[in-house]
Amino acid sequence: MSSLIKASGVSHPENLQKNWLREFYQIVHTHKPHFMALHCQEFGGKNYEASMSHVDKFVKELLSSDAMKDYNRARVYLDENYKSQEHFTALGSFYFLHESLKNIYQFDFKAKKYKKVTGKEIYSDTLESTPMLEKEKFPQDYFPECKWSRKGFIRTRWCITDCAFDLVNIHLFHDASNLIAWETSPSVYSGIRHKALGYVLDRIRDQRFEKVSYFVFGDFNFRLDSKSVVETLCTKATMQTIRAADTNEVVKLIFRESDNDRKVMLQLEKKLFDYFNQDVFRDNNGTALLEFDKELSVFKDKLYELDISFPPSYPYSEDCSQGKQYMNTRCPAWCDRILMSHSAKELILKSENDEKIVIYDHIGPNVCMGDHKPVFLSFRIAAGAGKPIANVHKCCVVQ
């Protein structure tokens, strides 16, 4: 099972952590995964120096809790070196192995060979010297607006019962301004994410290592096509443009109904997306808006995703009493995703009697989990599924 948490700077991290762990343990209890990958983003929140103590508590709780007692092996990789602007990504990757699972191997990228996984190990501070993963921060010129971006990726490689695959934790660039995102279709930010994701896919498919199936998941920051969404939500509205007196720069757009006493439908600012009826994003899991989720389409030859049947995962209120409420800072979107190569899709066991073995969903729909709802993918891998892939069986020859 793969899962994703996005932890940001909330005012009551202890309460959020309790909520998060309770919902996470419930998912573990329900699905009983034998191999579990938990990928985290913005670990420690925006205020890293003050929040890293909460990270330590979170790790200790996960490794020692009763709910996880049957997982006798674990690997934890935390990028906590926030003083290194050149390398810091705020990413974290946890891997838990059930005691019933035999012969699990992890790839050493430096030695170019697999090593058997035993015991529980934690790696933090700087991960640059850890040969069991590849970590990279995107170049600054990818997103020059952001003086100190933390965006990047962490990659690990695993072999389970002759089946080898990469797990890539990724964090792509956000929309810096709703007004700029609205200007063009696709938006300039969509193009930046396209470039960064293409960079990662090229990197994990290059010639340095044997090609294997891969899963890529995290906060892709994929947004709905803003121009199309606004035009659809405000079809019959009139638009008022408000400019700054000193610079003449557009600072606000107000969309009003043509009749009905000119009722305000939508207000748009750099960090405001205030639509009068949030139900459109929640009803039927927001399915009506999926047609505006277009950013993955350019990668359809490289990446596959199961059908989305959960509401937009961002931006939720961080008020603990508002578990279902979206913040009015951004247009709700499916930012958090679990994607896979087409060969990885073939690894997932398909049931002959249509029993729902593959589940792609979100966690904690009714409680506050932070500004992002975690997303998870639960599946089985067919026995010997990796054997048709050339040379993958070599992974079990460990030196």
PEDAHU-V698351 format. One record per residue. N is the residue number from 0. RES is the residue in one small letter. OMEGA is omega as a letter, one per 20 degrees, with the letter a starting at -180 (999 if undefined). Layout:
{{N	RES	OMEGA} {N	RES	OMEGA}}
This chain:
{{0	m	r} {1	s	r} {2	s	a} {3	l	r} {4	i	r} {5	k	a} {6	a	r} {7	s	a} {8	g	r} {9	v	a} {10	s	a} {11	h	a} {12	p	r} {13	e	r} {14	n	r} {15	l	a} {16	q	r} {17	k	r} {18	n	a} {19	w	a} {20	l	r} {21	r	a} {22	e	r} {23	f	r} {24	y	r} {25	q	r} {26	i	r} {27	v	a} {28	h	a} {29	t	a} {30	h	r} {31	k	a} {32	p	r} {33	h	r} {34	f	a} {35	m	r} {36	a	r} {37	l	a} {38	h	a} {39	c	a} {40	q	a} {41	e	a} {42	f	a} {43	g	r} {44	g	a} {45	k	a} {46	n	a} {47	y	a} {48	e	a} {49	a	a} {50	s	a} {51	m	r} {52	s	r} {53	h	r} {54	v	r} {55	d	r} {56	k	a} {57	f	a} {58	v	a} {59	k	r} {60	e	a} {61	l	a} {62	l	a} {63	s	a} {64	s	r} {65	d	a} {66	a	a} {67	m	a} {68	k	a} {69	d	r} {70	y	a} {71	n	r} {72	r	a} {73	a	r} {74	r	a} {75	v	r} {76	y	a} {77	l	r} {78	d	a} {79	e	a} {80	n	a} {81	y	r} {82	k	r} {83	s	a} {84	q	a} {85	e	a} {86	h	a} {87	f	r} {88	t	a} {89	a	r} {90	l	r} {91	g	r} {92	s	r} {93	f	r} {94	y	a} {95	f	a} {96	l	a} {97	h	a} {98	e	a} {99	s	a} {100	l	a} {101	k	r} {102	n	r} {103	i	a} {104	y	r} {105	q	a} {106	f	r} {107	d	a} {108	f	r} {109	k	a} {110	a	a} {111	k	r} {112	k	a} {113	y	r} {114	k	a} {115	k	a} {116	v	r} {117	t	r} {118	g	r} {119	k	a} {120	e	r} {121	i	r} {122	y	a} {123	s	a} {124	d	r} {125	t	a} {126	l	a} {127	e	a} {128	s	a} {129	t	a} {130	p	a} {131	m	r} {132	l	r} {133	e	r} {134	k	r} {135	e	r} {136	k	a} {137	f	r} {138	p	a} {139	q	a} {140	d	r} {141	y	a} {142	f	a} {143	p	r} {144	e	a} {145	c	a} {146	k	a} {147	w	r} {148	s	r} {149	r	a} {150	k	a} {151	g	a} {152	f	r} {153	i	a} {154	r	r} {155	t	r} {156	r	a} {157	w	r} {158	c	r} {159	i	a} {160	t	r} {161	d	a} {162	c	a} {163	a	r} {164	f	r} {165	d	r} {166	l	a} {167	v	r} {168	n	a} {169	i	r} {170	h	a} {171	l	a} {172	f	a} {173	h	r} {174	d	a} {175	a	a} {176	s	r} {177	n	a} {178	l	r} {179	i	r} {180	a	a} {181	w	a} {182	e	a} {183	t	r} {184	s	i} {185	p	a} {186	s	r} {187	v	a} {188	y	r} {189	s	r} {190	g	r} {191	i	r} {192	r	r} {193	h	r} {194	k	a} {195	a	r} {196	l	r} {197	g	r} {198	y	a} {199	v	a} {200	l	r} {201	d	a} {202	r	a} {203	i	r} {204	r	a} {205	d	a} {206	q	a} {207	r	a} {208	f	r} {209	e	a} {210	k	r} {211	v	r} {212	s	a} {213	y	r} {214	f	r} {215	v	r} {216	f	a} {217	g	r} {218	d	r} {219	f	a} {220	n	r} {221	f	r} {222	r	r} {223	l	r} {224	d	a} {225	s	a} {226	k	a} {227	s	a} {228	v	a} {229	v	r} {230	e	a} {231	t	a} {232	l	a} {233	c	a} {234	t	a} {235	k	a} {236	a	r} {237	t	a} {238	m	r} {239	q	a} {240	t	r} {241	i	a} {242	r	r} {243	a	a} {244	a	a} {245	d	a} {246	t	a} {247	n	r} {248	e	r} {249	v	a} {250	v	a} {251	k	r} {252	l	r} {253	i	r} {254	f	a} {255	r	r} {256	e	a} {257	s	r} {258	d	r} {259	n	r} {260	d	r} {261	r	a} {262	k	r} {263	v	r} {264	m	a} {265	l	r} {266	q	a} {267	l	r} {268	e	a} {269	k	a} {270	k	r} {271	l	r} {272	f	a} {273	d	r} {274	y	a} {275	f	a} {276	n	a} {277	q	a} {278	d	a} {279	v	r} {280	f	a} {281	r	a} {282	d	a} {283	n	r} {284	n	r} {285	g	a} {286	t	a} {287	a	a} {288	l	a} {289	l	r} {290	e	r} {291	f	r} {292	d	a} {293	k	a} {294	e	a} {295	l	a} {296	s	a} {297	v	a} {298	f	a} {299	k	r} {300	d	a} {301	k	a} {302	l	r} {303	y	r} {304	e	r} {305	l	r} {306	d	r} {307	i	r} {308	s	r} {309	f	a} {310	p	r} {311	p	a} {312	s	a} {313	y	j} {314	p	r} {315	y	r} {316	s	r} {317	e	r} {318	d	a} {319	c	r} {320	s	a} {321	q	a} {322	g	a} {323	k	a} {324	q	r} {325	y	r} {326	m	a} {327	n	r} {328	t	a} {329	r	r} {330	c	r} {331	p	a} {332	a	r} {333	w	a} {334	c	a} {335	d	a} {336	r	r} {337	i	a} {338	l	a} {339	m	r} {340	s	r} {341	h	r} {342	s	r} {343	a	r} {344	k	a} {345	e	r} {346	l	a} {347	i	a} {348	l	r} {349	k	a} {350	s	a} {351	e	a} {352	n	r} {353	d	r} {354	e	a} {355	k	a} {356	i	r} {357	v	a} {358	i	r} {359	y	a} {360	d	r} {361	h	a} {362	i	r} {363	g	a} {364	p	a} {365	n	a} {366	v	r} {367	c	r} {368	m	a} {369	g	a} {370	d	r} {371	h	r} {372	k	r} {373	p	r} {374	v	r} {375	f	r} {376	l	r} {377	s	a} {378	f	r} {379	r	r} {380	i	a} {381	a	r} {382	a	r} {383	g	a} {384	a	a} {385	g	a} {386	k	r} {387	p	a} {388	i	a} {389	a	r} {390	n	a} {391	v	a} {392	h	r} {393	k	a} {394	c	a} {395	c	r} {396	v	a} {397	v	a} {398	q	999}}
